Amino acid sequence: MIRSINKSFPMWVRRISLYHQKKKIYEINSNIEFNNKVMNGKRTVVVNFHADWCDPCTVLTPKLIELIEPIETLDLAIINLESNPDLADIFSVKAVPAVFAMSNGLVLEKFIGLQDIGMVEKFVEKLTIQDATNSNIESNSVNLKVDNSVNPKDNNIKS
């Protein structure tokens, strides 16, 4: 009995690990999926446009996965240019790899082509700093209430 549990335990751990990875790093296969996961997502998403025939893409995509996987606040969406020409057209992607950082439907940062690894690391680091700053601002924000006791038109105080 104990031996069978020990044999199944590593598989169970592996499944949890793969589930977590799929949640953070996913391939986009349609416009609807892009809208649901990227445009309406709650996290900042790094969108990586790539193609199977692109040699620089085969270098950049694994590096992005390696950099983004341990960061809780970032997701990675991988989009095959040939499978999703509409999305490539919307973002005016003329060359690959093309990488966009998006949050709340807005493009925050982008770069095109294979960049120096140090530049890619700075790109990801900048996104984590921006995300930490934004969540810090949200957690420290104060709800301001409008005081309706003063009427701005006649400056009379209401009781």
Secondary structure, 3 states (H helix, E strand, C coil): CHHHHHHHHHHHHHHHHHHHHHHHEEEECCHHHHHHHHHCCCCEEEEEEECCCCHHHHHHHHHHHHHHCCCCCEEEEEEECCCCHHHHHHCCCCCCCEEEEEECCEEEEEEECCCCHHHHHHHHHHHHHHHHHHHHHHHHCCCCCCCCCECCCCCCECC
